[in-house]
Amino acid sequence: MKINIKTYSGLIVSVIYSLIVRYMAEWNVIEINSISYLIITPIISGYLPFVFGNKNFIENIYKSISLPIISTLLFLTITVITKIEELICFVIIGIPYLIVSVLVSLYFRNRIINRKNTDTNKNYLPFVFLPLILGVMEKNSQKEESNHLVQNQIEINASSSNIWKCLHEVPNLSKYTQTSLINYLGVPKPVHSTYDSINNIRLGYFDNGLILHENVIETIHERKLGFAINFSKSNLNQNLTIKNIVQEKSMIFDGIYYELIPLNNSKTILKLKCNYRLKTNLTPYANYITHIILNDFENNLLAALKNKLENKN
C-alpha cells in the first residue's frame, strides 16, 4: 500500500515545529511554564496541517480531530525518548496541547468550509514566530506571584511521642507506600530520611535517586516540625521536571510542616502541610497540576507512616 507523504506532511511539520519550540525552552530562550509554550505553540501546531494538504482535513472531520492528537502524542513521545521530558509531561504539557490544537484544527476546518474555499491563507505563517517573540517577552517580564497551601491529615493509632521519633528520621517506607498513576508517570515516592542534629539538616531520599537537602526551620517538641528545601544542595539526579521548575523558579517551596494533635495516649492526628508560591502567567492551571501531585504525595506519605507505625513488630 502506497503512503501519500503529502497527506501526512502537515502532521510531520507540526511535530517538528513543537520540538523546535521545546528545544528553545531547553536552551533557556523561553520558559516551559508560560502562555507562549502551553497555549500559543499548540495554536500554531493545530493550524500548520492546514497549510500542508488541508483538503484531507476539510473532507474528513475525524482527521481534523485525530491528527492533532497524533501530532501531540508523537511530539511528547519523542521528548521522553530523547530525555528532555519525563512521562509526567503527557499530563502537564499534553492536556493544554491536546485541547488547544484540536479546537484550533476544528476552527480552521469550519472557517474554510463556510468560506467554500479550500485554499488556506498562508499569510498566517509569520505567526509561527510568535512563541519565540512572546516567549522572550514573557521570560523577562514580571510574573504574577501567588501563595498556595496543600494540607492533609491522618489519624494514627500511636502516641505523639512515638510518631515524633519518626519525623526527623523517617524509617524506610518502601514496603508501605502505594504506587499511584502519578508515580507511574515519574513522580518519585519517598523512601526514608536522615537527620544531622548538629547542622540541623534533613536529607530526604526517594525511590528514583532524588535526594532533597532540607533545612529544619521550626521545631516544637512533639507538636510541630518544619523544614525548607534547599534545591541548590539537593541531588536532583535525572528529575527533569524538578530541574525545569528550579531553573525557571516558577514554583518556590516556602515550608513543609508536620503537626501533631494528640487525641489520647494512643491516638494522634498527624497533619502534613506544604506552603508554596507560584510565579507564572498560568496560575490556575499550574496550581491545578501542582495540587494534584502534592496532594497525592502527602496522602501516600501519611498513609505509609500510619502503616509503618501501626505495624511495628
Long-range contacts (C-beta under 8 A, 24 or more apart in sequence): 6-52, 6-53, 7-53, 7-56, 8-53, 8-67, 9-52, 9-53, 10-48, 10-49, 10-50, 10-51, 10-52, 10-53, 10-54, 10-56, 10-57, 10-67, 11-49, 11-67, 11-70, 11-71, 11-74, 13-48, 13-49, 13-51, 13-52, 14-45, 14-46, 14-48, 14-49, 14-67, 14-68, 14-71, 14-75, 14-101, 15-71, 15-74, 15-75, 15-78, 17-41, 17-44, 17-45, 17-48, 17-128, 18-42, 18-45, 18-71, 18-72, 18-75, 18-97, 19-75, 19-78, 19-79, 21-131, 21-132, 22-75, 22-79, 22-84, 22-85, 23-84, 24-131, 24-132, 24-135, 25-135, 26-84, 28-247, 29-132, 29-135, 29-136, 29-139, 30-131, 30-132, 30-135, 30-136, 30-138, 30-139, 31-135, 31-138, 31-139, 31-248, 31-250, 32-93, 32-244, 32-248, 33-244, 33-245, 33-248, 33-250, 33-280, 33-282, 33-286, 34-135, 34-138, 34-139, 34-280, 34-281, 34-282, 35-134, 35-138, 35-281, 35-282, 36-130, 36-131, 36-132, 36-134, 36-135, 36-138, 37-131, 37-135, 38-93, 38-96, 38-97, 38-282, 38-285, 39-96, 39-100, 39-282, 40-130, 40-131, 40-134, 41-97, 41-131, 42-72, 42-96, 42-97, 42-98, 42-99, 42-100, 42-101, 42-104, 43-100, 43-101, 43-104, 44-127, 44-128, 44-130, 44-131, 45-71, 45-72, 45-75, 45-97, 45-101, 45-104, 46-100, 46-101, 46-102, 46-103, 46-104, 46-105, 46-108, 47-104, 47-105, 47-108, 47-124, 47-127, 48-128, 49-105, 50-105, 50-108, 50-109, 50-112, 50-120, 51-120, 51-122, 51-125, 54-112, 54-118, 54-120, 55-118, 57-105, 57-108, 57-109, 58-109, 58-112, 58-113, 58-118, 61-106, 61-109, 64-102, 64-105, 64-106, 64-109, 65-102, 65-105, 65-106, 67-105, 68-98, 68-101, 68-102, 68-104, 68-105, 69-98, 69-101, 69-102, 71-101, 72-97, 72-98, 72-101, 83-238, 83-240, 84-240, 85-240, 85-241, 86-185, 86-186, 86-239, 86-240, 86-241, 87-184, 87-185, 87-186, 88-182, 88-185, 88-186, 88-187, 88-241, 89-241, 90-185, 91-185, 91-289, 92-241, 92-289, 96-285, 138-281, 143-279, 143-280, 143-281, 144-279, 144-280, 144-281, 144-283, 145-277, 145-278, 145-279, 146-277, 146-278, 146-283, 146-287, 147-254, 147-275, 147-276, 147-277, 148-275, 148-276, 148-277, 148-278, 148-287, 148-290, 148-291, 149-273, 149-274, 149-275, 149-276, 150-273, 150-274, 150-276, 150-290, 150-291, 150-294, 150-295, 150-298, 151-271, 151-272, 151-273, 151-274, 151-298, 152-271, 152-272, 152-295, 152-298, 152-299, 152-302, 153-269, 153-270, 153-271, 153-272, 153-302, 154-269, 154-270, 154-299, 154-302, 154-303, 154-305, 154-306, 155-263, 155-267, 155-268, 155-269, 155-270, 155-306, 156-267, 156-268, 156-269, 156-270, 156-305, 156-306, 156-309, 156-310, 157-266, 157-267, 157-309, 157-310, 158-266, 158-267, 158-268, 158-309, 158-310, 159-262, 159-265, 159-266, 159-268, 160-222, 160-223, 160-260, 160-262, 160-268, 161-222, 162-309, 163-260, 163-268, 163-270, 163-305, 163-309, 164-221, 164-222, 164-225, 164-260, 166-305, 166-308, 166-309, 167-225, 167-258, 168-193, 168-195, 168-197, 168-202, 168-216, 168-225, 169-193, 169-194, 169-195, 170-204, 170-305, 171-308, 173-301, 173-304, 173-305, 173-308, 174-207, 176-303, 176-304, 176-305, 176-307, 176-308, 176-311, 177-300, 177-301, 177-303, 177-304, 178-300, 178-303, 178-304, 180-296, 180-300, 182-292, 182-293, 182-296, 182-297, 183-300, 186-241, 187-293, 187-296, 187-297, 188-239, 189-300, 190-297, 190-300, 190-301, 190-304, 202-227, 208-237, 208-238, 208-239, 209-235, 209-237, 209-238, 210-234, 210-235, 210-236, 210-237, 210-239, 210-242, 211-235, 211-237, 214-256, 217-255, 218-255, 218-257, 222-260, 223-259, 223-260, 224-257, 224-258, 224-259, 224-260, 225-257, 225-258, 226-255, 226-256, 226-257, 226-258, 227-255, 227-256, 227-257, 228-253, 228-254, 228-255, 228-256, 229-253, 229-256, 249-279, 250-278, 250-279, 250-280, 250-286, 251-276, 251-277, 251-278, 251-279, 251-286, 251-290, 252-276, 252-277, 252-279, 270-302, 270-305, 270-306, 272-298, 272-301, 272-302, 274-298
